[in-house]
Amino acid sequence: MITEIIKECLEKGILICLILDLSDWETVIIGKVLSFDDKNILINEVNPYGKIIRKKRKIKISQIKVLSHSDIYGKDLDFLHSNALINYSKAKYIYFGEDKRSCQNKLKKFIENKKIISIFINDEYVIGIIVNQNDNDILINNYSYQGLDDGFSLFKHKLITKIRYDGPVEQKIEALKNLKNNEEHFSSNIGNCH
């Protein structure tokens, strides 16, 4: 059965996710099938942003413990991979030790532009869009790694150590958010076509 699934993924150009070690489900190999035979599969491996990180990786089919495809994660990666949307050299930071006025002005621009950002409190962070701010607080509309609305968080300014924007994570979420919004808009208007 596995070779039939691999063949389908090759023919349709679908990304596959492979797990070779059941004791380590975090180690997933993701890629596009280039070719296969009854013993081996050859893939272009991609990272979590859809960028090819290893060309022509050969894997023994007998090593594959789990093969999945066409799930939400795979479809999102396929979209990012197919559209080459991530600019890896672009990430920027605002450190909250900077001039307070300068930080406030940048935050206002983020609000105006509805820009996806990551807000850090030491090593922990949340990703989203700043909805509102005042001298004490910042209100964030959170977004998941899949680009889906994930509720709201309020942070005290004094706890924030830095803000990252235009990095690969933020670009990925922005692209997936836009994709999901377009899908929702499209599906909600299907019934209106005459």
N, C-alpha and C positions, 0 to 999 in steps of 0.2 A: 504494500500500500504506500510506503514512504516514497518510492520512486515515482508513483503516479502523482503524488502531491508535488514533488520537486518538479516534475515535468510541467504540471499546470502552472506553477509559479514562474518557471522559465518562459513558457509560452505567453503568459499574461504580463510578464515583467513585474511581478509582485515581490516585495521585500519579504524575506523569511527571517524568523528568529529561531536560533538553535541553542539548545542547552546540552552540553556534553557531560556535565558533572552534576548529578542530582544533589550532591552535598553542598553545592554552591550555585543556587538559583540566581544570584546576582551577576554571575558571569554568563552573559548572553552574547552570542555572536549574531550580528544582524547584517544582512547583505542581500544583494541581487544575485541570482543564480546566473552564471555565465555558461556552464555546461555541467554534465554529469554522466556517469556510467553506472554500472551495477555496484561499484565499489567506492567511488569517490564523487564528491561534489566540488565544484570550483565556483567561488563567489567573490564579488567585490564587497569587502566588509565596510560598513559605515559606522560612524560614531552617533551619539544621541542627538546630533544636530543635522544628520543626513549627509555629512561630508565623508567621502571615501577615505579610509585610513589605511587600508591594506588591499592592494589589487591582487586578484587571482589567488586567493587563499584556498588551499586544498584541504578538504576535511574528509575523513573516512566516514562513509554512511553508517558503518557499524558503531561509530562513536556517538551518534546522535541519539540522545535519550528523549528529548522533546523537540518537536518542530511545530511552530505556530506561524500563521500568516493571516492577513486580512483583519487583524484586530485593530482597535483604535490607535494604539501606539504605533503599530506598523504602518497604518495608513497615514498618520501624521508625519512619520519619518520619510515615507515615500514622497509625500507632498514637498517636504523641505528638500529632499535629495533631488527631486525632479526639477525644482525651481531655483536651486542654488541661491537661497535667500539670506544666508548668514555671512556677514563680513567679520572675520575672526580678529582683525587688527583694530577694531573700532571702540572697544570698551573704554568708558571714561568714569571717573570717580569724583565725588564731592566729599571732602572730609569736613566733619562738623567742627573742627578746630579752626576753620577758616573764618574770615570776616563774616559776622552774622548777617549783615545787610546783603552781601554777595550771595550767601546761601539762600536767603529769603527770595531774592530776585530770580535765582535759578529755579526754585520750587514753584514760583508763580508761572514761569514759562512751562514747566512740566504740567501744571494744571491746565493752562491754556491749550497746550498741544495734546493733552490726554495721552501722555507718553508713559509707556511701561517702564518701570524702574524697580530696582531691588533696594530695600531699606535694610540696613544692617544695624543690629545691636550686638556689638562685639562680633562673634562668629555666626550668630543666628541671623536669618533674614527672611523677609516676606517680599513677594513680588506682586506688583499691581500698579494701579493708577492713583495718583493723589487726587482726591475728590475735593478736599478742603484743608485749610490750615489756619492757625492763628499763632500768636506768640508762644503758646505752650504746647500745642498739639498738632498732629498731622493725621488726617483720616484717609485711609487707603482702601480702595476697592481691590481686593485680592484677586489674583488669577492663578489657576493651576498650571502645571507644566503642559497641560493639553490645551491651554488657551481658553479655558472655561471660567466664567465668573465663579468666584469662591468666597463670597461674603465680604465683610469689612473688618478692618482692624484700626484701632486708634493708638497712636504712639505719642509719648511725651518727647518733645524736641531734645531735651537734655539727655535722653537715653540713646539717641541715634548717634552712631559713630561714623557712618559713611553711607552714601547713596551711590549705587552703580547704575549706569545707563548705557545704552547702545552696545552692550556686550552680547556674546552669543546666546546666553540664556534669555535676555530680554528680547532680542530679535526673534528667537524661536517662538516665544510666547506671543509676541505681537503678530507674527505671521499666522500662527494657529488661531489666535483670537479673530483676526480678520477673516480667515477661512471659515471658521465656525459661524461668525456673524453673517457671512454671505450665504452659507448653507441654510441657516435659519430663515433669512430673508427670502431665499429662493423657495424653500419648502412651504413657507407661509403664504406665498403668492401663487402657488400652483393652481389652487382652486379658483383663482380670479381670472385665469386665462379663458378667453372665448374664441 
